[in-house]
Amino acid sequence: MTNRLSAWGPAAVWAAVLFFLSALHGVDDLPHLFPGEDKVVHVGLYGVLGATLVWGRLRATPPPPVALLVCLGVLYGASDEWHQSFVPGRDASLGDWIADTVGVLLGYWITSMIVRTKASRQEARHLRESTPGPKPE
């Protein structure tokens, strides 16, 4: 149980944060700093969800398929938009859902690239340290 909590807890907590933000009244009526600002916010918020899904996959045994996790993130975005349709002063938007989807994909991809780069560097360092002979300075 502890392993599952440490693996999927961050994604669950972030999903709860997204649900809370979706339940806020009148957010759609706030002034925007620039056109499309709300889409950038959606991409950022759902990018964090994508990153937490990578976190969970790295700690889960066995790791679930990437496609399943990405689909869950995208479906959560759709359910979030549907949820907003019941909140006074909010509405469901296909454009917001597309931004959510882009966010999940980008967050997952960027985090995966960071993890792979870090792992490659650690592996290279380990190989250098374990190889006999003179060490480069």
ChimeraX commands (.cxc) that place a marker at each C-alpha (Angstrom):
marker #1 position 0.00,0.00,0.00 radius 0.5
marker #1 position 2.80,2.43,0.87 radius 0.5
marker #1 position 4.43,1.77,-2.52 radius 0.5
marker #1 position 1.20,2.64,-4.33 radius 0.5
marker #1 position 0.70,5.74,-2.23 radius 0.5
marker #1 position 4.23,7.00,-2.88 radius 0.5
marker #1 position 3.87,6.18,-6.59 radius 0.5
marker #1 position 0.42,7.57,-7.30 radius 0.5
marker #1 position -0.10,9.99,-4.41 radius 0.5
marker #1 position 1.32,13.01,-6.25 radius 0.5
marker #1 position -0.95,12.41,-9.27 radius 0.5
marker #1 position -3.98,11.95,-7.01 radius 0.5
marker #1 position -3.20,15.10,-5.04 radius 0.5
marker #1 position -2.69,17.09,-8.24 radius 0.5
marker #1 position -5.95,15.74,-9.68 radius 0.5
marker #1 position -7.67,16.97,-6.50 radius 0.5
marker #1 position -6.05,20.40,-6.94 radius 0.5
marker #1 position -7.35,20.52,-10.52 radius 0.5
marker #1 position -10.83,19.52,-9.33 radius 0.5
marker #1 position -10.75,22.27,-6.69 radius 0.5
marker #1 position -9.65,24.87,-9.25 radius 0.5
marker #1 position -12.43,23.76,-11.60 radius 0.5
marker #1 position -14.98,24.28,-8.86 radius 0.5
marker #1 position -14.07,27.95,-8.38 radius 0.5
marker #1 position -16.89,30.26,-9.43 radius 0.5
marker #1 position -16.43,33.06,-11.94 radius 0.5
marker #1 position -12.83,32.31,-12.92 radius 0.5
marker #1 position -13.79,32.52,-16.59 radius 0.5
marker #1 position -14.77,36.17,-16.06 radius 0.5
marker #1 position -11.35,37.33,-14.83 radius 0.5
marker #1 position -9.45,39.72,-17.12 radius 0.5
marker #1 position -6.70,38.17,-19.25 radius 0.5
marker #1 position -3.20,39.58,-19.64 radius 0.5
marker #1 position -3.02,38.38,-23.25 radius 0.5
marker #1 position -5.23,36.48,-25.70 radius 0.5
marker #1 position -5.12,32.74,-25.08 radius 0.5
marker #1 position -3.77,33.15,-21.55 radius 0.5
marker #1 position -6.29,30.63,-20.22 radius 0.5
marker #1 position -5.00,28.01,-22.68 radius 0.5
marker #1 position -1.43,28.55,-21.48 radius 0.5
marker #1 position -2.65,28.08,-17.89 radius 0.5
marker #1 position -4.42,24.85,-18.88 radius 0.5
marker #1 position -1.27,23.54,-20.59 radius 0.5
marker #1 position 0.79,24.35,-17.49 radius 0.5
marker #1 position -1.62,22.83,-15.00 radius 0.5
marker #1 position -2.07,19.65,-17.01 radius 0.5
marker #1 position 1.65,19.53,-17.71 radius 0.5
marker #1 position 2.10,19.01,-13.97 radius 0.5
marker #1 position -0.40,16.14,-14.16 radius 0.5
marker #1 position 1.64,14.59,-16.97 radius 0.5
marker #1 position 4.79,14.90,-14.87 radius 0.5
marker #1 position 3.14,13.23,-11.86 radius 0.5
marker #1 position 2.08,10.35,-14.10 radius 0.5
marker #1 position 5.74,9.81,-15.05 radius 0.5
marker #1 position 6.59,9.87,-11.33 radius 0.5
marker #1 position 4.00,7.17,-10.68 radius 0.5
marker #1 position 5.13,5.00,-13.57 radius 0.5
marker #1 position 8.74,5.11,-12.40 radius 0.5
marker #1 position 7.73,3.87,-8.95 radius 0.5
marker #1 position 5.00,1.38,-9.87 radius 0.5
marker #1 position 5.65,-2.35,-10.08 radius 0.5
marker #1 position 4.97,-3.36,-12.76 radius 0.5
marker #1 position 4.88,-0.01,-14.56 radius 0.5
marker #1 position 1.64,0.56,-16.46 radius 0.5
marker #1 position 1.81,1.24,-20.21 radius 0.5
marker #1 position 2.58,4.82,-21.19 radius 0.5
marker #1 position -0.49,4.93,-23.46 radius 0.5
marker #1 position -2.74,4.02,-20.53 radius 0.5
marker #1 position -1.34,6.80,-18.37 radius 0.5
marker #1 position -1.57,9.41,-21.10 radius 0.5
marker #1 position -5.15,8.33,-21.86 radius 0.5
marker #1 position -6.03,8.64,-18.17 radius 0.5
marker #1 position -4.60,12.16,-18.09 radius 0.5
marker #1 position -6.52,13.14,-21.24 radius 0.5
marker #1 position -9.74,11.58,-19.92 radius 0.5
marker #1 position -9.29,13.42,-16.64 radius 0.5
marker #1 position -9.10,16.66,-18.62 radius 0.5
marker #1 position -12.35,15.75,-20.38 radius 0.5
marker #1 position -14.04,14.94,-17.05 radius 0.5
marker #1 position -12.75,18.22,-15.65 radius 0.5
marker #1 position -14.34,20.15,-18.50 radius 0.5
marker #1 position -17.60,18.25,-17.96 radius 0.5
marker #1 position -17.41,19.07,-14.23 radius 0.5
marker #1 position -17.04,22.77,-15.07 radius 0.5
marker #1 position -20.31,22.67,-17.00 radius 0.5
marker #1 position -22.09,22.32,-13.62 radius 0.5
marker #1 position -20.21,25.14,-11.89 radius 0.5
marker #1 position -21.96,28.54,-11.98 radius 0.5
marker #1 position -19.96,31.02,-14.01 radius 0.5
marker #1 position -17.89,28.29,-15.68 radius 0.5
marker #1 position -18.37,26.40,-18.92 radius 0.5
marker #1 position -17.02,23.35,-20.68 radius 0.5
marker #1 position -14.77,24.13,-23.61 radius 0.5
marker #1 position -13.34,21.96,-26.35 radius 0.5
marker #1 position -10.43,24.40,-26.63 radius 0.5
marker #1 position -9.66,24.02,-22.93 radius 0.5
marker #1 position -9.76,20.24,-23.24 radius 0.5
marker #1 position -7.36,20.40,-26.18 radius 0.5
marker #1 position -5.05,22.58,-24.05 radius 0.5
marker #1 position -5.37,20.04,-21.21 radius 0.5
marker #1 position -4.41,17.27,-23.63 radius 0.5
marker #1 position -1.41,19.22,-24.92 radius 0.5
marker #1 position -0.40,19.84,-21.31 radius 0.5
marker #1 position -0.55,16.16,-20.35 radius 0.5
marker #1 position 1.45,15.20,-23.44 radius 0.5
marker #1 position 4.09,17.91,-22.97 radius 0.5
marker #1 position 4.40,17.32,-19.23 radius 0.5
marker #1 position 4.78,13.60,-19.74 radius 0.5
marker #1 position 7.26,13.99,-22.61 radius 0.5
marker #1 position 9.43,16.67,-20.97 radius 0.5
marker #1 position 9.59,14.82,-17.68 radius 0.5
marker #1 position 10.42,11.55,-19.46 radius 0.5
marker #1 position 13.24,13.30,-21.35 radius 0.5
marker #1 position 14.65,14.75,-18.12 radius 0.5
marker #1 position 14.54,11.35,-16.44 radius 0.5
marker #1 position 16.20,9.64,-19.42 radius 0.5
marker #1 position 18.93,12.28,-19.62 radius 0.5
marker #1 position 19.63,12.01,-15.91 radius 0.5
marker #1 position 19.74,8.20,-16.11 radius 0.5
marker #1 position 22.11,8.33,-19.12 radius 0.5
marker #1 position 24.45,10.69,-17.29 radius 0.5
marker #1 position 24.43,8.49,-14.18 radius 0.5
marker #1 position 25.14,5.41,-16.30 radius 0.5
marker #1 position 28.01,7.14,-18.10 radius 0.5
marker #1 position 29.48,8.30,-14.79 radius 0.5
marker #1 position 29.18,4.79,-13.37 radius 0.5
marker #1 position 30.94,3.34,-16.42 radius 0.5
marker #1 position 33.77,5.88,-16.14 radius 0.5
marker #1 position 34.20,5.14,-12.44 radius 0.5
marker #1 position 34.15,1.36,-12.88 radius 0.5
marker #1 position 36.54,1.24,-15.86 radius 0.5
marker #1 position 40.11,0.40,-14.85 radius 0.5
marker #1 position 42.93,2.64,-15.96 radius 0.5
marker #1 position 43.80,6.31,-15.73 radius 0.5
marker #1 position 40.91,8.66,-15.18 radius 0.5
marker #1 position 40.54,11.80,-17.31 radius 0.5
marker #1 position 40.83,15.01,-15.34 radius 0.5
marker link #1:1,2 radius 0.2
marker link #1:2,3 radius 0.2
marker link #1:3,4 radius 0.2
marker link #1:4,5 radius 0.2
marker link #1:5,6 radius 0.2
marker link #1:6,7 radius 0.2
marker link #1:7,8 radius 0.2
marker link #1:8,9 radius 0.2
marker link #1:9,10 radius 0.2
marker link #1:10,11 radius 0.2
marker link #1:11,12 radius 0.2
marker link #1:12,13 radius 0.2
marker link #1:13,14 radius 0.2
marker link #1:14,15 radius 0.2
marker link #1:15,16 radius 0.2
marker link #1:16,17 radius 0.2
marker link #1:17,18 radius 0.2
marker link #1:18,19 radius 0.2
marker link #1:19,20 radius 0.2
marker link #1:20,21 radius 0.2
marker link #1:21,22 radius 0.2
marker link #1:22,23 radius 0.2
marker link #1:23,24 radius 0.2
marker link #1:24,25 radius 0.2
marker link #1:25,26 radius 0.2
marker link #1:26,27 radius 0.2
marker link #1:27,28 radius 0.2
marker link #1:28,29 radius 0.2
marker link #1:29,30 radius 0.2
marker link #1:30,31 radius 0.2
marker link #1:31,32 radius 0.2
marker link #1:32,33 radius 0.2
marker link #1:33,34 radius 0.2
marker link #1:34,35 radius 0.2
marker link #1:35,36 radius 0.2
marker link #1:36,37 radius 0.2
marker link #1:37,38 radius 0.2
marker link #1:38,39 radius 0.2
marker link #1:39,40 radius 0.2
marker link #1:40,41 radius 0.2
marker link #1:41,42 radius 0.2
marker link #1:42,43 radius 0.2
marker link #1:43,44 radius 0.2
marker link #1:44,45 radius 0.2
marker link #1:45,46 radius 0.2
marker link #1:46,47 radius 0.2
marker link #1:47,48 radius 0.2
marker link #1:48,49 radius 0.2
marker link #1:49,50 radius 0.2
marker link #1:50,51 radius 0.2
marker link #1:51,52 radius 0.2
marker link #1:52,53 radius 0.2
marker link #1:53,54 radius 0.2
marker link #1:54,55 radius 0.2
marker link #1:55,56 radius 0.2
marker link #1:56,57 radius 0.2
marker link #1:57,58 radius 0.2
marker link #1:58,59 radius 0.2
marker link #1:59,60 radius 0.2
marker link #1:60,61 radius 0.2
marker link #1:61,62 radius 0.2
marker link #1:62,63 radius 0.2
marker link #1:63,64 radius 0.2
marker link #1:64,65 radius 0.2
marker link #1:65,66 radius 0.2
marker link #1:66,67 radius 0.2
marker link #1:67,68 radius 0.2
marker link #1:68,69 radius 0.2
marker link #1:69,70 radius 0.2
marker link #1:70,71 radius 0.2
marker link #1:71,72 radius 0.2
marker link #1:72,73 radius 0.2
marker link #1:73,74 radius 0.2
marker link #1:74,75 radius 0.2
marker link #1:75,76 radius 0.2
marker link #1:76,77 radius 0.2
marker link #1:77,78 radius 0.2
marker link #1:78,79 radius 0.2
marker link #1:79,80 radius 0.2
marker link #1:80,81 radius 0.2
marker link #1:81,82 radius 0.2
marker link #1:82,83 radius 0.2
marker link #1:83,84 radius 0.2
marker link #1:84,85 radius 0.2
marker link #1:85,86 radius 0.2
marker link #1:86,87 radius 0.2
marker link #1:87,88 radius 0.2
marker link #1:88,89 radius 0.2
marker link #1:89,90 radius 0.2
marker link #1:90,91 radius 0.2
marker link #1:91,92 radius 0.2
marker link #1:92,93 radius 0.2
marker link #1:93,94 radius 0.2
marker link #1:94,95 radius 0.2
marker link #1:95,96 radius 0.2
marker link #1:96,97 radius 0.2
marker link #1:97,98 radius 0.2
marker link #1:98,99 radius 0.2
marker link #1:99,100 radius 0.2
marker link #1:100,101 radius 0.2
marker link #1:101,102 radius 0.2
marker link #1:102,103 radius 0.2
marker link #1:103,104 radius 0.2
marker link #1:104,105 radius 0.2
marker link #1:105,106 radius 0.2
marker link #1:106,107 radius 0.2
marker link #1:107,108 radius 0.2
marker link #1:108,109 radius 0.2
marker link #1:109,110 radius 0.2
marker link #1:110,111 radius 0.2
marker link #1:111,112 radius 0.2
marker link #1:112,113 radius 0.2
marker link #1:113,114 radius 0.2
marker link #1:114,115 radius 0.2
marker link #1:115,116 radius 0.2
marker link #1:116,117 radius 0.2
marker link #1:117,118 radius 0.2
marker link #1:118,119 radius 0.2
marker link #1:119,120 radius 0.2
marker link #1:120,121 radius 0.2
marker link #1:121,122 radius 0.2
marker link #1:122,123 radius 0.2
marker link #1:123,124 radius 0.2
marker link #1:124,125 radius 0.2
marker link #1:125,126 radius 0.2
marker link #1:126,127 radius 0.2
marker link #1:127,128 radius 0.2
marker link #1:128,129 radius 0.2
marker link #1:129,130 radius 0.2
marker link #1:130,131 radius 0.2
marker link #1:131,132 radius 0.2
marker link #1:132,133 radius 0.2
marker link #1:133,134 radius 0.2
marker link #1:134,135 radius 0.2
marker link #1:135,136 radius 0.2
marker link #1:136,137 radius 0.2
view
